[in-house]
Structure formats: C-alpha cells, structure tokens
Amino acid sequence: MERCDFCELPVGGGCACSLGRDGQGTRGQGAGAATGDAHLPGKAILISPRGVAHRPGCLHQSESEVKAPLWGWITDPDPRLWRRLSAGSPARATHGNTERVATRRCRSCDA
C-alpha cells in the first residue's frame, strides 16, 4: 500500500495532505490540488498573505481560499525547507503570488 511521504498514512485511506482529489479520487502526494490553474502536490508549501507557511490539507484553510493573487506556493520544495523555515531562513513563493514570503510555519501543519 502506498503511503504519503509527509503524514505516513495510506494514500486514499486516511491521508489528508492534499487539498483536492485527482481524477481517481485518491488523496496524498500523488494527487494534485486545484489552485487556480496550478495543481499542488501534497509536499507543496502554501504561503498565506500573512507570511505563514501551510501544507496542503491544512484544517483551517479551504481550497477556495488558496488562490493567487492572495496566496503563493512552492510546488517542489527542498525536503528540508519546512524545518528550516523561520524569520532567519524565509521561503519565497515560486508560483501564484511570488511576492509572498513565509517566515513561520503553521502550528497545525507543524504537528
């Protein structure tokens, strides 16, 4: 059974790391989340207007809220970027609103 690289739950059997579903209805890293014209993998980092980094599937963000020009995102971040992210090591969005810079991680997504 395929497991999500982020939450380690079975893809399609508990993983909620994706905001959307692909054509087959599975969730997780292989699935894309529709954000405008972009499709975000579960490993993407979303950057809010307040400079907070979130993971797809964050419980206090809805798919309809995560759109450019308000939000930015990094579709294929370095695997270590999430843990490094801080005021001293900010991350700039590479897609969506590329002016967005994250300086802290969402506490819910960080758990």
GIGI-V520668 format. One record per residue. RES is the residue in three letters. SS is DSSP state (~ for helix, > for strand, _ for the rest). OMEGA is omega in radians with two decimals (* if undefined). BURIAL is b if it has 16 or more other ideal C-beta (glycine too) atoms within 10 Angstrom, else e. Layout:
res:ss:omega:burial
RES:SS:OMEGA:BURIAL
RES:SS:OMEGA:BURIAL
//
This chain:
res:ss:omega:burial
MET:_:3.13:e
GLU:_:3.12:e
ARG:>:3.10:e
CYS:_:3.12:b
ASP:_:-3.10:b
PHE:_:-3.05:b
CYS:_:3.12:b
GLU:_:3.05:e
LEU:_:3.12:e
PRO:>:3.07:e
VAL:_:-3.10:b
GLY:_:-3.13:b
GLY:_:3.11:e
GLY:_:3.13:e
CYS:_:3.11:b
ALA:_:-3.06:b
CYS:_:3.12:b
SER:_:3.11:b
LEU:_:-3.07:b
GLY:_:3.12:e
ARG:_:3.07:e
ASP:_:-3.07:e
GLY:_:-3.12:e
GLN:_:3.10:e
GLY:_:3.09:e
THR:_:-3.13:b
ARG:_:3.06:b
GLY:_:-3.01:b
GLN:_:-3.14:b
GLY:_:-3.12:b
ALA:_:3.10:b
GLY:_:3.06:b
ALA:>:-3.12:b
ALA:>:3.09:e
THR:>:-3.01:b
GLY:_:3.09:e
ASP:_:-3.10:e
ALA:>:3.03:b
HIS:>:-3.03:e
LEU:>:3.04:b
PRO:_:-3.13:b
GLY:_:-3.14:b
LYS:_:-3.12:b
ALA:_:3.02:b
ILE:>:3.12:b
LEU:>:-3.11:b
ILE:>:-3.08:b
SER:_:3.07:b
PRO:_:3.14:e
ARG:_:3.10:e
GLY:_:3.13:e
VAL:>:3.11:b
ALA:>:3.11:b
HIS:>:3.00:b
ARG:>:3.02:b
PRO:_:-3.11:b
GLY:_:3.11:b
CYS:_:-3.02:b
LEU:_:3.14:e
HIS:_:3.01:e
GLN:_:3.07:b
SER:_:-3.12:e
GLU:_:-3.10:e
SER:_:3.12:e
GLU:_:-3.02:e
VAL:_:3.13:b
LYS:_:2.97:e
ALA:_:0.19:b
PRO:_:-3.12:e
LEU:_:-3.05:e
TRP:_:2.97:b
GLY:>:3.13:b
TRP:>:3.07:b
ILE:>:-3.03:b
THR:_:-3.08:b
ASP:_:-3.07:e
PRO:_:2.98:b
ASP:_:-3.10:e
PRO:_:-3.12:e
ARG:_:-3.07:e
LEU:~:-3.10:e
TRP:~:-3.11:b
ARG:~:3.13:e
ARG:~:-2.99:e
LEU:_:3.14:b
SER:>:3.08:e
ALA:_:3.12:e
GLY:_:3.14:e
SER:>:-3.08:e
PRO:_:3.10:e
ALA:>:3.13:b
ARG:>:3.10:e
ALA:_:3.09:b
THR:_:3.14:b
HIS:>:-3.09:b
GLY:>:3.07:b
ASN:_:-3.06:e
THR:_:3.02:e
GLU:_:-3.12:e
ARG:_:3.12:b
VAL:>:3.10:e
ALA:>:3.11:b
THR:_:3.10:b
ARG:>:-3.12:e
ARG:>:3.02:b
CYS:_:-3.13:b
ARG:~:3.13:e
SER:~:-3.13:e
CYS:~:-3.08:b
ASP:~:-3.07:e
ALA:_:*:e
//
